[in-house]
Amino acid sequence: MEPNTHASSFSRVHAAGESGQLDNKSGGADIGTDTDIEYSDDPSLVAPQTVAEALHTDLDNGLTAEEAGRRLTKHGPNELVGAPAMPKWKKFLAQFNDPLVYLLLGATAISLVAWLIERANNPAEAEKLPFDCIVIVLILIVNAVLGYMQEAKAEQAVAALSRMAAAHATVLRDGQSVSIPTADVVPGDVVLLSEGDTVAADGRLFAAAALHVAEASLTGESVPVTKNVTTLPEAKALGDRANMVFNGTSVTQGTGRFVVTATGMNTQVGKIADMLSAQKEEPTPLQKEIAFVSKVLGLAVCAIAVLVLALLAIVYGFNSTQDVIESLLLAVSLAVAAVPEGLAAILTVVLALGVQRMARHHAIVKKLSSVETLGSASVICSDKTGTLTRNEMTVQRVVTPSGEVALTGTGYEPIGEMTAVDGTELQVDDPRRTEAGRTLLIGATANDGQLSDDQTDGGHAIIGDPTEVSLIVAMRKTAVRGLYGRTDPAARYSRVAEIPFTSDRKRMTVIAADHDDDDHLVALAKGAPDVLLGYCDRIEVAGQVRPLTDTDRAGILAAVERLSDQAYRTLGAAYRPLGVTRIGQIPGLEQAIGPNAEAGDAPAADVADHPEIIEREMIWSGMVGIIDPPRTEVRDAVTEAHAAGIRTVMITGDHPLTAARIAKDLGIIEESGKAMTGDDLDRLAPAEFDSAVRSVSVYARVAPEHKMRIVDALQTQGQIVAMTGDGVNDAPAVKSADIGVAMGITGTEVTKESAKMILTDDNFATIVAAVREGRSIFDNIRKFLRYLLSSNVGEVFTVFGGVMLAGFLGIAEPGADSVTVPLLATQLLWINLLTDAAPAMAMGVDPSTENVMNRGPRKLTDRVIDGRMWGDVIVVGLLMATVTLIGMDLYLPGGLLTDDSAMGVAHADQIVMARTMGFTILVFAQLFNALAARSATQSAFRGMFANRWLWGAIALSVALQLLVIYVPVLNTAFGTTPLDPHQWLECLGLAALVLAGSEIYKIVLRVAGRRA
């Protein structure tokens, strides 16, 4: 290509070697060191072809895949560099940054002082190791390792989700447009832009049609900026560089192409990346509540500990330093027993695992916190095309002024033929053939879709809007019949300029050179038939153009109604010969554009700004009926959503009759139901609008502002709204909704960025499945919260009860004034380590024990840990403490169930045996509680073996407890002694009473619930 030096301020020495990034003395990116090209100013001051020359790229074909790979290796990913990752050793040490750990370290210091004092006073004990200190430190290290591993696993899960939800850009590689991750965009890439895209990098525009870009994120300009390709005469501020686009901004309208001049940290946004670094997110309601519960438990236990210390001082007195140390250790034990140390880490991992599971089922939740809201959804507002339907658009009907024809074949395979509606063959000279072929040709030319000839997975790959691609497929079917004497009818036209489709215009027009008419220009338009018809004043019938009459209009609109009632989506086609060969010669356009009318490619953008000059006095050609059949699985999903108390609302831009027909087929509305249009909504007073939103479930022909109003009204009514969307016009409503859901296949990048969840299969049934999964995840969180809290409260009651009732139960040393600690701090730490981590984690992936979709949505204001759960916690905690203290009482003299003569062992051994029994009973009581806590009301025996992970966790806990009981060095460390078989039977029998008592409690709750 010869460089275009028009308006260039380049000074080119020579271009040897690989390209770098453009030097921009006014704020651009520095050029790579491997180029000899010198620049005197930024890319906005030079012609785009000169920029392409400097970057060694081809504006028509882009880079080769090989060259792009080399540049990616050289320049690195097109990503902003965030704050440096915390080193692993810091992450590990952060596990110790917790008030509870400080408390345990205090206990270690107290225990070490006690050991030193005892060693000094008793030389015989000099060789005895400080096992309490060693065990506490080891358990702290093990807890830190587990917490580190859990957090690392959660981070990996979130990182995997981020990769799955990564933004994509459409670029030219080897002359083909391909979609690649934004991170793979390199300097010199040619990027294609369309409405709804997020700009992937900084670059110089070389093609733009009605292109408007929202740059508020970079410049603060609230109104989208109109872009063009005109070279600037002088350097301007960032917001005034109309021929440049910048990374992170979004296309609100139109199309364009640009050559990438800067990526990653070299982009404008990269230069302020430090200011854009992610701030710490606010904790979710669930996280806040758990932090609140932990705080309340900690304060309560501290208060109990102070009370216990005071009572000990009053009742027994502190006769020695050892008494003080033992009492302090007892107070620390209470604190250790109360708070589940791994709660926060377990919560994060359970959420991350659940979100990963949802991703495997085509729903990517971008933030873990969104799971909370997802399970509470009460209304799902869904688009129709591709979400409720298959999005395999197929043209089956073509209605022209001479009649109606049918096209056979389905999907995107260009195999089929044109027949009469009754299936009979059309004659070669039938005017319906010619008119239908012209209508399809117009639709395929006024079109941004692409149908690849390379087949993937047994079918043709498509790029762009499926509706547009369906017109290309239909055109290719007619090409088999040799219409217009061409193998490829699209070769008849070459596009010159474009007036893009927007959600407000509801039509698209291109200006093309007609090679069958000496390259004279013609305007070709497609769009909503009722809209496009308003711009037509003529109609072509059997080769003759005549004025369009009121009768013609009524007939066309009646056909629209008829096709729409049969669930067809309709698109009209019209054209207008312009009678000139250059854009600047179009009557009225030269005056509107001015002196630029004859200047190079400038008119392409200018034409898009003056649709009123082109889109008038058009000739109606015909319309197509496109079918997009409902997804077979959606009807069941809608039924399931209704059973779960979730209302389904369809909001579409399609025809009201088409929308109503699909909604009836899917069970969204009754057979007599109708759709309400955007015009209907505009006529309603505020009170009437609010009333309509409460009852209407199908909206058609709505504008973006209508979607926002509907979502806002539903939220005002207290609903938790999930809103699906794909186009840029959907982004505001998607962002405003409680759960914004973007389409992963057809969705624009802007919508994906606005959403909290992305569907990789664009399927409504996936939303319902995600809600079901969200509810299950939340139920599992409640399960392990019930389990952890009741288990830890059981430990507190055991220690507190053992101290307060020591004399009554015999848990005291005869003849001694000081109290005997019921369970050692090391034993309580071991119980928490053993029973809190693995079983709680396993409960986080528990299969549903109840049908979560047979109840109404949870309100976000509902407490996660409500009064009923606190009741469960207290009841089970008391049961645990009772059976544990009974087990200890059996092996101590002077208790309720024993007397001095019944015990034939030394007192020191009695204390060790009693503690070992209580220690073991409490461990097994908590493991039985893991089975009981899987449901608040259902029997633990229903689906008892459904969770193999839970049984694995129980088996692991049992094995580790056996080690503590039978390994001599662990006996010394934890103050335990081996148990006989009959003692094991006593431990298991007493511990099983927790499960039995829980079952009785659930029966009472079920009976009370039925009576209520």
Order of alpha helices (4+ residues) and beta strands (2+ residues): alpha-alpha-alpha-alpha-alpha-beta-beta-beta-beta-alpha-beta-beta-beta-alpha-alpha-alpha-alpha-alpha-beta-alpha-beta-beta-beta-beta-alpha-beta-beta-alpha-beta-beta-beta-alpha-beta-beta-alpha-beta-alpha-alpha-alpha-beta-alpha-beta-alpha-beta-alpha-alpha-beta-alpha-beta-alpha-beta-alpha-beta-alpha-alpha-alpha-alpha-alpha-alpha-alpha-alpha-alpha
